[in-house]
């Protein structure tokens, strides 16, 4: 028996076996492509696999986002912001992985698709699904970002979980910020916390006696990401070296981090110099990469018995570092003269919204 497949006004001879029709999009991962006529279609790709243990808040965030998506009647937008290796991509993949168990497919957007044809394809998928925009601000320039705002507005009847990963949220269209109707959740991924580092090292580091020293070292970075931690543990296991030695050749240097502000206390001849007599009561920079020079005011008596005032300079180098607190907020330096400097990091005012309250 002969079958004819109709496409628009065109009929093609086909077999019954080649007509594999589905009432809904099968669970899996897809990318969008166009044919020679500019028509959009879906192409199935390999599904995401989570082959390693999930550390930190990945599982908790996954559960919360999917629970929110299920409970809301309309589409939900989520933006995951952070540098490479910070964990945002792992969360995005885990969302797709867990959603697949719920019968929800994922469409990965890796090109700046936009316009009526693109919107129609997305909205023609009537079942709930994830639409993942990977490295959003790199793929979409400012004009292209504006073109997809309508898609995020939830004006279409279908229910989608829009996930946008980005390295710099300030390059994302400002009409998406402070607009929960478009982007319901905004998660910032920064450096790993101490609990994450300890848990990972307990599972993967051969010589666990170095764990606390690793925590100390990682806190000298403005943001220490997962890629750095994996590389450090790998290097230590390979050569059985301490973390300080293992860091020497790695592409992970604290000087690449941002400068911070520190309050300074200086001890000279076993006496703490009055803070009002120190020129640099607040010092800004990276204590591990800059020579520390503090000028302090003093008074003295000369050989003739006259009192005079002057400034002296107390200097410290990287090799004078004696200790760092586990949270990386306090550095202690002692130089060869026995002079001592204690530097305490100043919390940036309102670095977090909730710090203002």
C-alpha positions as CSV (number, residue, x, y, z in Angstrom):
1,X,0.0,0.0,0.0
2,X,1.3,3.5,-0.9
3,X,1.4,6.3,1.7
4,X,1.7,10.0,0.9
5,X,3.2,12.4,3.5
6,X,1.9,16.0,3.2
7,X,4.0,19.0,4.1
8,X,2.2,22.3,3.4
9,X,1.0,21.8,-0.2
10,X,3.7,19.2,-1.0
11,X,3.0,15.4,-1.0
12,X,5.9,12.9,-0.8
13,X,5.7,9.1,-1.2
14,X,6.6,7.5,2.1
15,X,6.3,4.2,4.0
16,X,4.1,3.6,7.0
17,X,7.2,2.7,9.1
18,X,8.8,6.1,8.4
19,X,5.8,8.0,9.9
20,X,6.6,7.9,13.6
21,X,4.1,10.2,15.1
22,X,4.0,11.4,18.8
23,X,1.3,13.2,20.6
24,X,3.9,14.9,22.8
25,X,7.6,15.5,22.7
26,X,9.5,12.5,24.1
27,X,11.6,13.0,27.2
28,X,15.1,14.0,26.2
29,X,17.3,16.9,25.3
30,X,17.0,18.8,22.0
31,X,18.6,21.7,20.1
32,X,16.9,23.9,17.6
33,X,18.0,24.0,13.9
34,X,16.6,25.4,10.7
35,X,16.2,23.8,7.3
36,X,17.1,25.3,3.9
37,X,13.8,27.2,3.9
38,X,14.4,28.7,7.3
39,X,11.9,26.5,9.1
40,X,12.6,25.6,12.7
41,X,12.8,22.1,13.9
42,X,14.1,20.1,16.9
43,X,17.1,17.8,16.8
44,X,17.5,15.3,19.6
45,X,20.9,15.3,21.4
46,X,22.4,13.2,24.2
47,X,20.8,13.6,27.5
48,X,22.6,15.1,30.4
49,X,24.2,12.7,32.8
50,X,25.2,13.5,36.4
51,X,28.2,11.2,37.0
52,X,29.6,12.8,40.1
53,X,28.4,13.4,43.6
54,X,26.5,16.7,44.0
55,X,28.1,19.1,46.5
56,X,26.9,22.3,48.1
57,X,23.4,23.5,47.4
58,X,22.9,21.9,44.0
59,X,20.3,19.4,45.2
60,X,18.5,21.8,47.4
61,X,18.3,24.4,44.6
62,X,17.1,21.8,42.2
63,X,14.3,20.7,44.4
64,X,13.1,24.3,45.1
65,X,13.2,25.4,41.5
66,X,11.3,22.4,40.2
67,X,8.8,22.6,43.1
68,X,8.1,26.2,42.3
69,X,7.8,25.5,38.6
70,X,5.2,22.7,39.3
71,X,3.2,24.9,41.6
72,X,2.9,28.0,39.3
73,X,0.3,28.0,36.6
74,X,2.4,30.0,34.2
75,X,6.0,29.9,32.9
76,X,8.9,30.5,35.3
77,X,12.2,32.1,34.6
78,X,15.5,31.4,36.4
79,X,18.8,33.1,35.9
80,X,22.0,31.4,37.1
81,X,24.9,33.9,37.3
82,X,28.6,33.2,38.0
83,X,32.0,32.7,36.4
84,X,32.9,29.4,34.8
85,X,33.4,26.5,37.2
86,X,31.2,28.1,39.9
87,X,28.5,25.4,39.7
88,X,25.8,27.2,37.7
89,X,26.1,24.8,34.7
90,X,26.0,21.8,37.0
91,X,22.7,23.1,38.5
92,X,21.3,23.7,35.1
93,X,22.2,20.1,34.0
94,X,20.8,18.7,37.2
95,X,17.5,20.5,36.7
96,X,17.2,18.9,33.3
97,X,18.3,15.5,34.6
98,X,15.7,15.5,37.4
99,X,13.0,17.0,35.2
100,X,13.4,14.1,32.8
101,X,12.4,11.8,35.6
102,X,9.2,13.8,35.8
103,X,8.6,13.4,32.1
104,X,9.8,16.9,31.2
105,X,12.0,17.4,28.1
106,X,14.7,20.0,27.8
107,X,15.4,22.3,24.8
108,X,18.9,23.8,24.7
109,X,19.3,27.2,23.0
110,X,22.9,27.6,21.8
111,X,22.3,30.1,19.0
112,X,20.5,33.6,19.0
113,X,17.2,32.3,17.8
114,X,14.4,34.9,18.0
115,X,11.3,36.1,16.1
116,X,7.9,34.8,15.4
117,X,9.0,31.4,13.9
118,X,11.1,30.7,17.0
119,X,8.4,31.8,19.4
120,X,5.9,29.7,17.5
121,X,8.0,26.6,17.8
122,X,8.5,27.0,21.5
123,X,4.8,27.6,22.1
124,X,3.7,24.8,19.9
125,X,5.2,22.4,22.5
126,X,2.1,22.4,24.8
127,X,3.5,20.1,27.5
128,X,5.7,21.5,30.3
129,X,9.3,21.6,29.3
130,X,12.7,23.3,30.1
131,X,14.1,25.9,27.8
132,X,17.8,26.3,28.6
133,X,19.7,29.4,27.3
134,X,23.3,28.5,27.9
135,X,25.7,31.5,28.3
136,X,22.9,33.8,27.5
137,X,24.7,37.2,27.4
138,X,27.4,35.7,25.1
139,X,24.9,34.1,22.6
140,X,22.4,37.0,22.6
141,X,23.6,40.6,22.1
142,X,21.6,43.5,23.5
143,X,19.2,43.8,20.6
144,X,18.6,40.0,20.4
145,X,17.9,40.0,24.2
146,X,15.1,42.5,23.8
147,X,13.6,40.4,21.0
148,X,12.9,37.5,23.3
149,X,11.4,39.4,26.2
150,X,7.9,38.6,25.0
151,X,8.8,34.9,25.2
152,X,9.6,35.3,28.9
153,X,6.6,37.4,29.7
154,X,4.3,34.4,30.1
155,X,1.7,35.7,27.7
156,X,1.6,32.4,25.9
157,X,-0.6,29.6,27.3
158,X,2.1,26.9,27.4
159,X,4.1,26.3,30.6
160,X,7.9,26.5,30.4
161,X,10.8,26.6,32.8
162,X,13.2,29.1,31.2
163,X,16.8,28.7,32.6
164,X,19.4,31.3,31.6
165,X,23.0,30.8,32.6
166,X,25.3,33.8,32.3
167,X,28.8,34.8,33.4
168,X,28.0,38.5,33.9
169,X,24.4,39.5,34.8
170,X,25.2,43.1,34.2
171,X,25.4,42.4,30.5
172,X,21.8,41.0,30.6
173,X,19.0,43.4,29.5
174,X,18.0,45.5,32.4
175,X,14.3,44.8,31.6
176,X,15.0,41.3,33.1
177,X,16.3,42.5,36.4
178,X,13.8,43.1,39.2
179,X,11.1,41.6,37.0
180,X,10.0,38.4,38.7
181,X,7.3,38.1,36.1
182,X,10.1,37.3,33.6
183,X,12.9,36.0,35.8
184,X,11.4,34.6,39.0
185,X,14.7,33.4,40.6
186,X,18.1,35.0,40.4
187,X,21.0,32.9,41.8
188,X,24.5,34.3,42.1
189,X,27.3,31.7,42.2
190,X,30.5,32.9,43.9
191,X,33.4,31.1,45.6
192,X,33.0,27.8,47.3
193,X,32.4,27.8,51.1
194,X,34.5,26.0,53.6
195,X,31.9,23.2,54.1
196,X,31.8,22.4,50.4
197,X,35.6,22.3,50.3
198,X,35.9,20.0,53.3
199,X,33.2,17.6,52.0
200,X,34.9,17.4,48.6
201,X,38.3,16.8,50.1
202,X,37.0,14.1,52.4
203,X,35.7,12.2,49.4
204,X,38.6,12.8,47.0
205,X,41.8,13.8,48.7
206,X,44.3,11.0,49.6
207,X,46.1,12.8,52.4
208,X,43.3,14.3,54.5
209,X,45.6,15.9,57.0
210,X,45.9,18.8,54.5
211,X,42.2,19.7,54.4
212,X,42.3,22.6,56.8
213,X,45.4,24.1,55.1
214,X,43.5,23.9,51.8
215,X,40.6,25.7,53.4
216,X,43.0,28.4,54.5
217,X,44.6,28.8,51.1
218,X,41.3,28.9,49.2
219,X,40.2,31.8,51.4
220,X,43.0,33.9,50.1
221,X,41.1,34.0,46.7
222,X,38.4,36.4,46.0
223,X,36.4,33.6,44.5
224,X,37.7,30.0,44.6
225,X,35.7,27.9,42.1
226,X,35.1,24.2,41.7
227,X,37.5,23.9,38.7
228,X,40.3,25.2,40.9
229,X,39.5,22.8,43.8
230,X,39.4,19.7,41.5
231,X,42.7,20.7,39.9
232,X,44.4,21.2,43.3
233,X,43.2,17.9,44.7
234,X,44.2,16.1,41.5
235,X,47.7,17.7,41.7
236,X,48.1,16.8,45.4
237,X,47.1,13.2,44.8
238,X,49.4,12.8,41.8
239,X,52.6,14.1,43.5
240,X,51.8,13.7,47.2
241,X,52.7,17.3,47.9
242,X,51.3,19.9,50.3
243,X,48.8,22.4,49.0
244,X,51.2,25.3,49.0
245,X,53.6,23.3,46.8
246,X,50.9,22.0,44.6
247,X,49.5,25.5,43.9
248,X,52.8,26.8,42.5
249,X,52.3,25.7,38.9
250,X,48.5,25.6,38.7
251,X,46.6,28.2,36.8
252,X,45.0,29.4,40.0
253,X,46.6,32.5,41.6
254,X,45.2,34.7,44.3
255,X,46.5,37.8,42.5
256,X,43.8,37.3,39.9
257,X,41.2,38.1,42.5
258,X,39.8,41.5,43.4
259,X,41.4,43.8,45.9
260,X,39.8,44.2,49.4
261,X,39.9,46.8,52.2
262,X,41.6,45.9,55.5
263,X,41.9,47.6,58.9
264,X,45.5,47.6,60.0
265,X,47.1,47.2,63.5
266,X,50.9,47.4,63.7
267,X,53.1,46.3,66.6
268,X,56.6,47.7,67.0
269,X,58.9,46.7,69.8
270,X,56.1,44.8,71.4
271,X,53.8,47.8,71.6
272,X,50.7,48.3,69.5
273,X,51.0,51.6,67.6
274,X,48.1,53.9,68.2
275,X,45.8,53.7,65.2
276,X,45.8,57.5,65.0
277,X,49.5,57.4,64.4
278,X,49.3,55.1,61.4
279,X,48.9,56.7,58.0
280,X,47.3,53.6,56.4
281,X,44.6,52.8,59.0
282,X,42.7,51.3,56.0
283,X,44.7,49.5,53.4
284,X,43.4,48.3,50.0
285,X,44.9,45.6,47.9
286,X,45.8,41.9,48.0
287,X,48.0,41.1,51.1
288,X,49.5,38.1,49.3
289,X,50.7,39.9,46.2
290,X,51.8,43.4,47.3
291,X,54.6,44.5,49.6
292,X,53.1,45.9,52.7
293,X,54.5,49.3,53.9
294,X,53.0,51.1,56.8
295,X,54.2,54.5,58.0
296,X,53.7,55.3,61.6
297,X,54.1,58.6,63.5
298,X,56.4,58.6,66.5
299,X,58.2,61.0,68.9
300,X,61.8,60.5,70.1
301,X,64.5,62.4,72.0
302,X,67.8,63.2,70.2
303,X,71.3,63.2,71.7
304,X,70.9,66.8,72.9
305,X,67.7,65.9,74.8
306,X,65.3,67.6,72.3
307,X,62.0,65.9,71.4
308,X,61.2,65.5,67.8
309,X,58.6,63.8,65.7
310,X,58.9,61.8,62.5
311,X,57.5,58.9,60.5
312,X,59.0,55.4,60.3
313,X,58.2,52.7,57.8
314,X,57.4,49.1,58.7
315,X,57.7,46.7,55.8
316,X,56.5,43.1,55.3
317,X,56.8,40.7,52.3
318,X,54.9,37.6,51.3
319,X,57.3,35.4,53.2
320,X,56.5,37.2,56.5
321,X,52.9,35.8,56.4
322,X,52.4,33.7,59.6
323,X,48.7,32.9,59.6
324,X,45.4,33.3,57.9
325,X,42.0,32.7,59.5
326,X,39.9,29.9,58.0
327,X,37.4,32.5,56.6
328,X,40.2,34.5,55.0
329,X,39.4,37.7,56.8
330,X,42.4,38.1,59.0
331,X,46.1,38.0,58.1
332,X,49.1,38.1,60.5
333,X,52.5,39.2,59.3
334,X,55.7,39.2,61.3
335,X,59.0,40.4,59.8
336,X,62.6,39.6,60.7
337,X,62.7,42.6,63.1
338,X,59.8,41.1,65.1
339,X,57.4,43.8,63.9
340,X,53.9,42.6,63.5
341,X,50.9,43.6,61.3
342,X,47.4,42.3,61.7
343,X,45.1,43.0,58.8
344,X,41.3,42.4,59.2
345,X,39.2,42.5,56.1
346,X,36.4,45.2,56.1
347,X,33.0,43.9,55.0
348,X,32.0,46.0,52.0
349,X,29.0,48.1,52.9
350,X,25.8,46.5,51.6
351,X,27.7,43.9,49.5
352,X,24.6,41.9,50.1
353,X,21.1,43.4,49.9
354,X,20.2,42.0,53.3
355,X,23.3,43.5,55.0
356,X,21.5,46.8,54.8
357,X,18.9,45.7,57.4
